[in-house]
Amino acid sequence: MDIADQIKQTFIDETEELLGDLEGMLLDLETDPENSGYLDAVFRLMHTIKGSSGMVGEDRIYKFAHMVEDVFDSIRKGKLQFNQASLPLKTMPAILAGKYSLLQMYHWMM
């Protein structure tokens, strides 16, 4: 395996772990939507995925992470409320499952 393949594999491994962490964070946030620590953690996690995916040229994951990061940044800044009316929290696991599947396909194609 050359260095480019090693970098991509590291990206895949780390992103799979981060997506697992994100699921738990979203569940925590659902039970305590006013917790700024949870909001900050989700924002930082998506920022990490965005940066990593950009470095390996995975534009689809980059764009998704950027979108989610922007939503959570708006919530952190008070521009958007984190509740069922403003953010369909129940759809997030489905979106994450789709991106996780995309990551799995990316891994399989290497």
Secondary structure in CASP SS format (residue, H / E / C, confidence):
PFRMAT SS
TARGET T0000
AUTHOR 0000-0000-0000
METHOD secondary structure of the structure
MODEL  1
M C 1.00
D C 1.00
I H 1.00
A H 1.00
D H 1.00
Q H 1.00
I H 1.00
K H 1.00
Q H 1.00
T H 1.00
F H 1.00
I H 1.00
D H 1.00
E H 1.00
T H 1.00
E H 1.00
E H 1.00
L H 1.00
L H 1.00
G H 1.00
D H 1.00
L H 1.00
E H 1.00
G H 1.00
M H 1.00
L H 1.00
L H 1.00
D H 1.00
L H 1.00
E H 1.00
T H 1.00
D C 1.00
P C 1.00
E C 1.00
N C 1.00
S H 1.00
G H 1.00
Y H 1.00
L H 1.00
D H 1.00
A H 1.00
V H 1.00
F H 1.00
R H 1.00
L H 1.00
M H 1.00
H H 1.00
T H 1.00
I H 1.00
K H 1.00
G H 1.00
S H 1.00
S H 1.00
G H 1.00
M H 1.00
V C 1.00
G C 1.00
E C 1.00
D H 1.00
R H 1.00
I H 1.00
Y H 1.00
K H 1.00
F H 1.00
A H 1.00
H H 1.00
M H 1.00
V H 1.00
E H 1.00
D H 1.00
V H 1.00
F H 1.00
D H 1.00
S H 1.00
I H 1.00
R H 1.00
K C 1.00
G C 1.00
K C 1.00
L C 1.00
Q C 1.00
F C 1.00
N C 1.00
Q C 1.00
A C 1.00
S C 1.00
L C 1.00
P C 1.00
L H 1.00
K H 1.00
T H 1.00
M H 1.00
P H 1.00
A H 1.00
I H 1.00
L H 1.00
A H 1.00
G H 1.00
K H 1.00
Y H 1.00
S H 1.00
L H 1.00
L H 1.00
Q H 1.00
M H 1.00
Y H 1.00
H H 1.00
W H 1.00
M H 1.00
M C 1.00
END
